[in-house]
Amino acid sequence: MTDIDAAVYDLKAVNPNVKAMVDTRIVLEIIDNINLQGQIAATAMNNLRGLLAEK
């Protein structure tokens, strides 16, 4: 019975309308983006550290 159910009912949670997203960046662009995100995080941490030091 379960074999018949599996063959008849496809219950996968798949959206047929979703388009596949492909990352078209080259390796150097990815590395640059990682560096930029690191700089943003470092700036945020320094700002937070400064706010905590003021208390």
PQR file of N, CA, C, O and H, with PARSE charges and radii, in Angstrom:
ATOM      1  N   MET A   1       0.823  -1.200   0.000 -0.4000 1.5000
ATOM      2  CA  MET A   1       0.000   0.000   0.000 -0.0000 2.0000
ATOM      3  C   MET A   1       0.864   1.258   0.000  0.5500 1.7000
ATOM      4  O   MET A   1       0.561   2.209  -0.722 -0.5500 1.4000
ATOM      5  N   THR A   2       1.940   1.282   0.801 -0.4000 1.5000
ATOM      6  CA  THR A   2       2.787   2.477   0.834 -0.0000 2.0000
ATOM      7  C   THR A   2       3.511   2.680  -0.493  0.5500 1.7000
ATOM      8  O   THR A   2       3.783   3.816  -0.882 -0.5500 1.4000
ATOM      9  H   THR A   2       2.185   0.510   1.387  0.4000 1.0000
ATOM     10  N   ASP A   3       3.824   1.595  -1.187 -0.4000 1.5000
ATOM     11  CA  ASP A   3       4.454   1.728  -2.504 -0.0000 2.0000
ATOM     12  C   ASP A   3       3.519   2.414  -3.488  0.5500 1.7000
ATOM     13  O   ASP A   3       3.948   3.240  -4.295 -0.5500 1.4000
ATOM     14  H   ASP A   3       3.603   0.672  -0.872  0.4000 1.0000
ATOM     15  N   ILE A   4       2.245   2.068  -3.416 -0.4000 1.5000
ATOM     16  CA  ILE A   4       1.256   2.676  -4.297 -0.0000 2.0000
ATOM     17  C   ILE A   4       1.105   4.157  -3.943  0.5500 1.7000
ATOM     18  O   ILE A   4       1.056   5.007  -4.832 -0.5500 1.4000
ATOM     19  H   ILE A   4       1.897   1.397  -2.761  0.4000 1.0000
ATOM     20  N   ASP A   5       1.030   4.465  -2.639 -0.4000 1.5000
ATOM     21  CA  ASP A   5       0.901   5.853  -2.213 -0.0000 2.0000
ATOM     22  C   ASP A   5       2.095   6.679  -2.677  0.5500 1.7000
ATOM     23  O   ASP A   5       1.923   7.799  -3.158 -0.5500 1.4000
ATOM     24  H   ASP A   5       1.069   3.775  -1.917  0.4000 1.0000
ATOM     25  N   ALA A   6       3.288   6.145  -2.539 -0.4000 1.5000
ATOM     26  CA  ALA A   6       4.496   6.861  -2.938 -0.0000 2.0000
ATOM     27  C   ALA A   6       4.517   7.101  -4.445  0.5500 1.7000
ATOM     28  O   ALA A   6       5.019   8.127  -4.902 -0.5500 1.4000
ATOM     29  H   ALA A   6       3.428   5.235  -2.148  0.4000 1.0000
ATOM     30  N   ALA A   7       3.977   6.165  -5.213 -0.4000 1.5000
ATOM     31  CA  ALA A   7       3.976   6.299  -6.663 -0.0000 2.0000
ATOM     32  C   ALA A   7       2.904   7.279  -7.143  0.5500 1.7000
ATOM     33  O   ALA A   7       3.066   7.920  -8.182 -0.5500 1.4000
ATOM     34  H   ALA A   7       3.569   5.331  -4.841  0.4000 1.0000
ATOM     35  N   VAL A   8       1.812   7.395  -6.389 -0.4000 1.5000
ATOM     36  CA  VAL A   8       0.689   8.214  -6.820 -0.0000 2.0000
ATOM     37  C   VAL A   8       0.756   9.636  -6.265  0.5500 1.7000
ATOM     38  O   VAL A   8       0.450  10.593  -6.975 -0.5500 1.4000
ATOM     39  H   VAL A   8       1.680   6.874  -5.545  0.4000 1.0000
ATOM     40  N   TYR A   9       1.154   9.776  -5.003 -0.4000 1.5000
ATOM     41  CA  TYR A   9       1.138  11.077  -4.339 -0.0000 2.0000
ATOM     42  C   TYR A   9       2.563  11.592  -4.145  0.5500 1.7000
ATOM     43  O   TYR A   9       3.361  10.985  -3.431 -0.5500 1.4000
ATOM     44  H   TYR A   9       1.402   8.998  -4.426  0.4000 1.0000
ATOM     45  N   ASP A  10       2.865  12.698  -4.779 -0.4000 1.5000
ATOM     46  CA  ASP A  10       4.167  13.332  -4.629 -0.0000 2.0000
ATOM     47  C   ASP A  10       3.996  14.473  -3.633  0.5500 1.7000
ATOM     48  O   ASP A  10       3.451  15.519  -3.987 -0.5500 1.4000
ATOM     49  H   ASP A  10       2.216  13.191  -5.359  0.4000 1.0000
ATOM     50  N   LEU A  11       4.450  14.292  -2.395 -0.4000 1.5000
ATOM     51  CA  LEU A  11       4.229  15.260  -1.333 -0.0000 2.0000
ATOM     52  C   LEU A  11       5.461  16.100  -1.020  0.5500 1.7000
ATOM     53  O   LEU A  11       5.573  16.648   0.077 -0.5500 1.4000
ATOM     54  H   LEU A  11       4.893  13.443  -2.107  0.4000 1.0000
ATOM     55  N   LYS A  12       6.379  16.208  -1.965 -0.4000 1.5000
ATOM     56  CA  LYS A  12       7.575  17.020  -1.746 -0.0000 2.0000
ATOM     57  C   LYS A  12       7.184  18.490  -1.668  0.5500 1.7000
ATOM     58  O   LYS A  12       6.298  18.953  -2.386 -0.5500 1.4000
ATOM     59  H   LYS A  12       6.288  15.763  -2.857  0.4000 1.0000
ATOM     60  N   ALA A  13       7.860  19.211  -0.787 -0.4000 1.5000
ATOM     61  CA  ALA A  13       7.615  20.647  -0.642 -0.0000 2.0000
ATOM     62  C   ALA A  13       8.507  21.403  -1.622  0.5500 1.7000
ATOM     63  O   ALA A  13       9.541  21.952  -1.242 -0.5500 1.4000
ATOM     64  H   ALA A  13       8.580  18.835  -0.203  0.4000 1.0000
ATOM     65  N   VAL A  14       8.098  21.422  -2.870 -0.4000 1.5000
ATOM     66  CA  VAL A  14       8.879  22.069  -3.919 -0.0000 2.0000
ATOM     67  C   VAL A  14       7.980  23.083  -4.619  0.5500 1.7000
ATOM     68  O   VAL A  14       6.856  22.768  -5.010 -0.5500 1.4000
ATOM     69  H   VAL A  14       7.258  20.977  -3.179  0.4000 1.0000
ATOM     70  N   ASN A  15       8.486  24.288  -4.767 -0.4000 1.5000
ATOM     71  CA  ASN A  15       7.737  25.320  -5.464 -0.0000 2.0000
ATOM     72  C   ASN A  15       8.215  25.359  -6.916  0.5500 1.7000
ATOM     73  O   ASN A  15       9.358  25.733  -7.179 -0.5500 1.4000
ATOM     74  H   ASN A  15       9.399  24.543  -4.449  0.4000 1.0000
ATOM     75  N   PRO A  16       7.362  24.980  -7.849 -0.5600 1.5000
ATOM     76  CA  PRO A  16       7.785  24.953  -9.257  0.2800 2.0000
ATOM     77  C   PRO A  16       7.996  26.349  -9.851  0.5500 1.7000
ATOM     78  O   PRO A  16       8.562  26.475 -10.937 -0.5500 1.4000
ATOM     79  N   ASN A  17       7.547  27.400  -9.151 -0.4000 1.5000
ATOM     80  CA  ASN A  17       7.676  28.758  -9.667 -0.0000 2.0000
ATOM     81  C   ASN A  17       8.973  29.438  -9.263  0.5500 1.7000
ATOM     82  O   ASN A  17       9.255  30.547  -9.717 -0.5500 1.4000
ATOM     83  H   ASN A  17       7.088  27.298  -8.269  0.4000 1.0000
ATOM     84  N   VAL A  18       9.763  28.795  -8.420 -0.4000 1.5000
ATOM     85  CA  VAL A  18      11.010  29.393  -7.954 -0.0000 2.0000
ATOM     86  C   VAL A  18      12.081  29.255  -9.029  0.5500 1.7000
ATOM     87  O   VAL A  18      12.309  28.177  -9.578 -0.5500 1.4000
ATOM     88  H   VAL A  18       9.534  27.894  -8.051  0.4000 1.0000
ATOM     89  N   LYS A  19      12.728  30.382  -9.309 -0.4000 1.5000
ATOM     90  CA  LYS A  19      13.825  30.343 -10.279 -0.0000 2.0000
ATOM     91  C   LYS A  19      15.131  30.106  -9.530  0.5500 1.7000
ATOM     92  O   LYS A  19      15.357  30.680  -8.465 -0.5500 1.4000
ATOM     93  H   LYS A  19      12.542  31.257  -8.863  0.4000 1.0000
ATOM     94  N   ALA A  20      15.971  29.275 -10.080 -0.4000 1.5000
ATOM     95  CA  ALA A  20      17.266  28.986  -9.462 -0.0000 2.0000
ATOM     96  C   ALA A  20      18.133  30.235  -9.503  0.5500 1.7000
ATOM     97  O   ALA A  20      18.249  30.897 -10.534 -0.5500 1.4000
ATOM     98  H   ALA A  20      15.787  28.808 -10.946  0.4000 1.0000
ATOM     99  N   MET A  21      18.743  30.546  -8.352 -0.4000 1.5000
ATOM    100  CA  MET A  21      19.633  31.702  -8.291 -0.0000 2.0000
ATOM    101  C   MET A  21      21.072  31.214  -8.454  0.5500 1.7000
ATOM    102  O   MET A  21      21.523  30.308  -7.754 -0.5500 1.4000
ATOM    103  H   MET A  21      18.649  30.008  -7.515  0.4000 1.0000
ATOM    104  N   VAL A  22      21.771  31.834  -9.387 -0.4000 1.5000
ATOM    105  CA  VAL A  22      23.144  31.446  -9.676 -0.0000 2.0000
ATOM    106  C   VAL A  22      24.056  32.625  -9.342  0.5500 1.7000
ATOM    107  O   VAL A  22      23.800  33.756  -9.757 -0.5500 1.4000
ATOM    108  H   VAL A  22      21.404  32.571  -9.955  0.4000 1.0000
ATOM    109  N   ASP A  23      25.102  32.355  -8.601 -0.4000 1.5000
ATOM    110  CA  ASP A  23      26.082  33.391  -8.254 -0.0000 2.0000
ATOM    111  C   ASP A  23      27.059  33.518  -9.416  0.5500 1.7000
ATOM    112  O   ASP A  23      27.836  32.603  -9.688 -0.5500 1.4000
ATOM    113  H   ASP A  23      25.310  31.437  -8.263  0.4000 1.0000
ATOM    114  N   THR A  24      27.015  34.654 -10.096 -0.4000 1.5000
ATOM    115  CA  THR A  24      27.847  34.832 -11.290 -0.0000 2.0000
ATOM    116  C   THR A  24      29.129  35.604 -11.006  0.5500 1.7000
ATOM    117  O   THR A  24      29.867  35.953 -11.928 -0.5500 1.4000
ATOM    118  H   THR A  24      26.384  35.398  -9.875  0.4000 1.0000
ATOM    119  N   ARG A  25      29.394  35.873  -9.711 -0.4000 1.5000
ATOM    120  CA  ARG A  25      30.609  36.621  -9.375 -0.0000 2.0000
ATOM    121  C   ARG A  25      31.841  35.754  -9.590  0.5500 1.7000
ATOM    122  O   ARG A  25      31.799  34.530  -9.461 -0.5500 1.4000
ATOM    123  H   ARG A  25      28.795  35.590  -8.963  0.4000 1.0000
ATOM    124  N   ILE A  26      32.935  36.424  -9.921 -0.4000 1.5000
ATOM    125  CA  ILE A  26      34.204  35.706 -10.020 -0.0000 2.0000
ATOM    126  C   ILE A  26      34.802  35.610  -8.615  0.5500 1.7000
ATOM    127  O   ILE A  26      34.345  36.283  -7.692 -0.5500 1.4000
ATOM    128  H   ILE A  26      32.969  37.418 -10.026  0.4000 1.0000
ATOM    129  N   VAL A  27      35.797  34.793  -8.466 -0.4000 1.5000
ATOM    130  CA  VAL A  27      36.391  34.532  -7.154 -0.0000 2.0000
ATOM    131  C   VAL A  27      36.898  35.817  -6.501  0.5500 1.7000
ATOM    132  O   VAL A  27      36.693  36.022  -5.304 -0.5500 1.4000
ATOM    133  H   VAL A  27      36.168  34.245  -9.216  0.4000 1.0000
ATOM    134  N   LEU A  28      37.547  36.671  -7.263 -0.4000 1.5000
ATOM    135  CA  LEU A  28      38.077  37.916  -6.688 -0.0000 2.0000
ATOM    136  C   LEU A  28      36.951  38.828  -6.193  0.5500 1.7000
ATOM    137  O   LEU A  28      37.125  39.529  -5.196 -0.5500 1.4000
ATOM    138  H   LEU A  28      37.714  36.504  -8.235  0.4000 1.0000
ATOM    139  N   GLU A  29      35.812  38.830  -6.868 -0.4000 1.5000
ATOM    140  CA  GLU A  29      34.674  39.624  -6.409 -0.0000 2.0000
ATOM    141  C   GLU A  29      34.141  39.083  -5.079  0.5500 1.7000
ATOM    142  O   GLU A  29      33.765  39.854  -4.196 -0.5500 1.4000
ATOM    143  H   GLU A  29      35.671  38.261  -7.678  0.4000 1.0000
ATOM    144  N   ILE A  30      34.111  37.783  -4.946 -0.4000 1.5000
ATOM    145  CA  ILE A  30      33.660  37.163  -3.693 -0.0000 2.0000
ATOM    146  C   ILE A  30      34.614  37.506  -2.560  0.5500 1.7000
ATOM    147  O   ILE A  30      34.181  37.839  -1.457 -0.5500 1.4000
ATOM    148  H   ILE A  30      34.416  37.156  -5.663  0.4000 1.0000
ATOM    149  N   ILE A  31      35.914  37.424  -2.833 -0.4000 1.5000
ATOM    150  CA  ILE A  31      36.913  37.754  -1.816 -0.0000 2.0000
ATOM    151  C   ILE A  31      36.794  39.217  -1.415  0.5500 1.7000
ATOM    152  O   ILE A  31      36.862  39.541  -0.230 -0.5500 1.4000
ATOM    153  H   ILE A  31      36.266  37.154  -3.729  0.4000 1.0000
ATOM    154  N   ASP A  32      36.617  40.099  -2.384 -0.4000 1.5000
ATOM    155  CA  ASP A  32      36.439  41.524  -2.082 -0.0000 2.0000
ATOM    156  C   ASP A  32      35.211  41.751  -1.211  0.5500 1.7000
ATOM    157  O   ASP A  32      35.239  42.563  -0.286 -0.5500 1.4000
ATOM    158  H   ASP A  32      36.561  39.836  -3.347  0.4000 1.0000
ATOM    159  N   ASN A  33      34.141  41.035  -1.510 -0.4000 1.5000
ATOM    160  CA  ASN A  33      32.918  41.175  -0.728 -0.0000 2.0000
ATOM    161  C   ASN A  33      33.122  40.677   0.702  0.5500 1.7000
ATOM    162  O   ASN A  33      32.622  41.284   1.649 -0.5500 1.4000
ATOM    163  H   ASN A  33      34.118  40.376  -2.261  0.4000 1.0000
ATOM    164  N   ILE A  34      33.849  39.580   0.860 -0.4000 1.5000
ATOM    165  CA  ILE A  34      34.143  39.059   2.201 -0.0000 2.0000
ATOM    166  C   ILE A  34      34.959  40.080   2.988  0.5500 1.7000
ATOM    167  O   ILE A  34      34.689  40.320   4.165 -0.5500 1.4000
ATOM    168  H   ILE A  34      34.256  39.087   0.092  0.4000 1.0000
ATOM    169  N   ASN A  35      35.959  40.683   2.339 -0.4000 1.5000
ATOM    170  CA  ASN A  35      36.764  41.713   3.004 -0.0000 2.0000
ATOM    171  C   ASN A  35      35.914  42.910   3.405  0.5500 1.7000
ATOM    172  O   ASN A  35      36.068  43.442   4.504 -0.5500 1.4000
ATOM    173  H   ASN A  35      36.179  40.488   1.383  0.4000 1.0000
ATOM    174  N   LEU A  36      35.015  43.337   2.514 -0.4000 1.5000
ATOM    175  CA  LEU A  36      34.135  44.461   2.815 -0.0000 2.0000
ATOM    176  C   LEU A  36      33.236  44.144   4.008  0.5500 1.7000
ATOM    177  O   LEU A  36      33.061  44.981   4.893 -0.5500 1.4000
ATOM    178  H   LEU A  36      34.890  42.904   1.621  0.4000 1.0000
ATOM    179  N   GLN A  37      32.676  42.958   4.035 -0.4000 1.5000
ATOM    180  CA  GLN A  37      31.806  42.563   5.150 -0.0000 2.0000
ATOM    181  C   GLN A  37      32.604  42.515   6.454  0.5500 1.7000
ATOM    182  O   GLN A  37      32.081  42.864   7.512 -0.5500 1.4000
ATOM    183  H   GLN A  37      32.819  42.278   3.316  0.4000 1.0000
ATOM    184  N   GLY A  38      33.857  42.088   6.385 -0.4000 1.5000
ATOM    185  CA  GLY A  38      34.723  42.086   7.570 -0.0000 2.0000
ATOM    186  C   GLY A  38      34.981  43.486   8.075  0.5500 1.7000
ATOM    187  O   GLY A  38      34.994  43.725   9.282 -0.5500 1.4000
ATOM    188  H   GLY A  38      34.282  41.804   5.525  0.4000 1.0000
ATOM    189  N   GLN A  39      35.189  44.419   7.151 -0.4000 1.5000
ATOM    190  CA  GLN A  39      35.405  45.811   7.542 -0.0000 2.0000
ATOM    191  C   GLN A  39      34.145  46.403   8.173  0.5500 1.7000
ATOM    192  O   GLN A  39      34.231  47.143   9.154 -0.5500 1.4000
ATOM    193  H   GLN A  39      35.179  44.224   6.170  0.4000 1.0000
ATOM    194  N   ILE A  40      33.001  46.088   7.627 -0.4000 1.5000
ATOM    195  CA  ILE A  40      31.734  46.570   8.189 -0.0000 2.0000
ATOM    196  C   ILE A  40      31.545  46.026   9.598  0.5500 1.7000
ATOM    197  O   ILE A  40      31.145  46.756  10.505 -0.5500 1.4000
ATOM    198  H   ILE A  40      32.931  45.488   6.831  0.4000 1.0000
ATOM    199  N   ALA A  41      31.836  44.740   9.776 -0.4000 1.5000
ATOM    200  CA  ALA A  41      31.703  44.130  11.101 -0.0000 2.0000
ATOM    201  C   ALA A  41      32.693  44.739  12.093  0.5500 1.7000
ATOM    202  O   ALA A  41      32.345  44.967  13.252 -0.5500 1.4000
ATOM    203  H   ALA A  41      32.161  44.148   9.039  0.4000 1.0000
ATOM    204  N   ALA A  42      33.921  45.003  11.649 -0.4000 1.5000
ATOM    205  CA  ALA A  42      34.927  45.596  12.530 -0.0000 2.0000
ATOM    206  C   ALA A  42      34.515  47.005  12.946  0.5500 1.7000
ATOM    207  O   ALA A  42      34.688  47.387  14.104 -0.5500 1.4000
ATOM    208  H   ALA A  42      34.204  44.818  10.708  0.4000 1.0000
ATOM    209  N   THR A  43      33.974  47.774  12.013 -0.4000 1.5000
ATOM    210  CA  THR A  43      33.507  49.119  12.336 -0.0000 2.0000
ATOM    211  C   THR A  43      32.366  49.068  13.340  0.5500 1.7000
ATOM    212  O   THR A  43      32.333  49.852  14.289 -0.5500 1.4000
ATOM    213  H   THR A  43      33.833  47.464  11.073  0.4000 1.0000
ATOM    214  N   ALA A  44      31.443  48.157  13.136 -0.4000 1.5000
ATOM    215  CA  ALA A  44      30.318  48.013  14.063 -0.0000 2.0000
ATOM    216  C   ALA A  44      30.805  47.614  15.457  0.5500 1.7000
ATOM    217  O   ALA A  44      30.305  48.125  16.460 -0.5500 1.4000
ATOM    218  H   ALA A  44      31.470  47.520  12.365  0.4000 1.0000
ATOM    219  N   MET A  45      31.765  46.714  15.521 -0.4000 1.5000
ATOM    220  CA  MET A  45      32.297  46.286  16.817 -0.0000 2.0000
ATOM    221  C   MET A  45      33.011  47.441  17.515  0.5500 1.7000
ATOM    222  O   MET A  45      32.878  47.607  18.727 -0.5500 1.4000
ATOM    223  H   MET A  45      32.171  46.299  14.707  0.4000 1.0000
ATOM    224  N   ASN A  46      33.762  48.232  16.767 -0.4000 1.5000
ATOM    225  CA  ASN A  46      34.442  49.390  17.360 -0.0000 2.0000
ATOM    226  C   ASN A  46      33.435  50.421  17.864  0.5500 1.7000
ATOM    227  O   ASN A  46      33.630  51.011  18.926 -0.5500 1.4000
ATOM    228  H   ASN A  46      33.871  48.097  15.782  0.4000 1.0000
ATOM    229  N   ASN A  47      32.365  50.639  17.108 -0.4000 1.5000
ATOM    230  CA  ASN A  47      31.315  51.558  17.558 -0.0000 2.0000
ATOM    231  C   ASN A  47      30.669  51.047  18.838  0.5500 1.7000
ATOM    232  O   ASN A  47      30.429  51.821  19.765 -0.5500 1.4000
ATOM    233  H   ASN A  47      32.207  50.160  16.245  0.4000 1.0000
ATOM    234  N   LEU A  48      30.392  49.771  18.895 -0.4000 1.5000
ATOM    235  CA  LEU A  48      29.801  49.165  20.080 -0.0000 2.0000
ATOM    236  C   LEU A  48      30.749  49.272  21.271  0.5500 1.7000
ATOM    237  O   LEU A  48      30.336  49.606  22.382 -0.5500 1.4000
ATOM    238  H   LEU A  48      30.587  49.142  18.142  0.4000 1.0000
ATOM    239  N   ARG A  49      32.013  48.986  21.022 -0.4000 1.5000
ATOM    240  CA  ARG A  49      33.005  49.098  22.087 -0.0000 2.0000
ATOM    241  C   ARG A  49      33.050  50.537  22.625  0.5500 1.7000
ATOM    242  O   ARG A  49      33.143  50.752  23.834 -0.5500 1.4000
ATOM    243  H   ARG A  49      32.348  48.715  20.120  0.4000 1.0000
ATOM    244  N   GLY A  50      32.982  51.511  21.719 -0.4000 1.5000
ATOM    245  CA  GLY A  50      32.987  52.918  22.130 -0.0000 2.0000
ATOM    246  C   GLY A  50      31.755  53.281  22.943  0.5500 1.7000
ATOM    247  O   GLY A  50      31.848  54.029  23.916 -0.5500 1.4000
ATOM    248  H   GLY A  50      32.907  51.337  20.738  0.4000 1.0000
ATOM    249  N   LEU A  51      30.610  52.758  22.550 -0.4000 1.5000
ATOM    250  CA  LEU A  51      29.382  53.025  23.303 -0.0000 2.0000
ATOM    251  C   LEU A  51      29.441  52.411  24.695  0.5500 1.7000
ATOM    252  O   LEU A  51      28.958  53.011  25.655 -0.5500 1.4000
ATOM    253  H   LEU A  51      30.535  52.150  21.759  0.4000 1.0000
ATOM    254  N   LEU A  52      30.017  51.241  24.814 -0.4000 1.5000
ATOM    255  CA  LEU A  52      30.107  50.587  26.110 -0.0000 2.0000
ATOM    256  C   LEU A  52      31.129  51.280  27.010  0.5500 1.7000
ATOM    257  O   LEU A  52      30.977  51.287  28.231 -0.5500 1.4000
ATOM    258  H   LEU A  52      30.409  50.754  24.034  0.4000 1.0000
ATOM    259  N   ALA A  53      32.157  51.855  26.415 -0.4000 1.5000
ATOM    260  CA  ALA A  53      33.188  52.547  27.198 -0.0000 2.0000
ATOM    261  C   ALA A  53      32.657  53.846  27.777  0.5500 1.7000
ATOM    262  O   ALA A  53      33.161  54.319  28.795 -0.5500 1.4000
ATOM    263  H   ALA A  53      32.280  51.849  25.423  0.4000 1.0000
ATOM    264  N   GLU A  54      31.631  54.438  27.134 -0.4000 1.5000
ATOM    265  CA  GLU A  54      31.075  55.693  27.604 -0.0000 2.0000
ATOM    266  C   GLU A  54      30.257  55.530  28.880  0.5500 1.7000
ATOM    267  O   GLU A  54      30.030  56.505  29.597 -0.5500 1.4000
ATOM    268  H   GLU A  54      31.222  54.053  26.307  0.4000 1.0000
ATOM    269  N   LYS A  55      29.822  54.336  29.166 -0.4000 1.5000
ATOM    270  CA  LYS A  55      28.955  54.122  30.331 -0.0000 2.0000
ATOM    271  C   LYS A  55      29.714  54.140  31.622  0.5500 1.7000
ATOM    272  O   LYS A  55      29.122  53.975  32.688 -0.5500 1.4000
ATOM    273  H   LYS A  55      30.007  53.544  28.584  0.4000 1.0000
TER
END
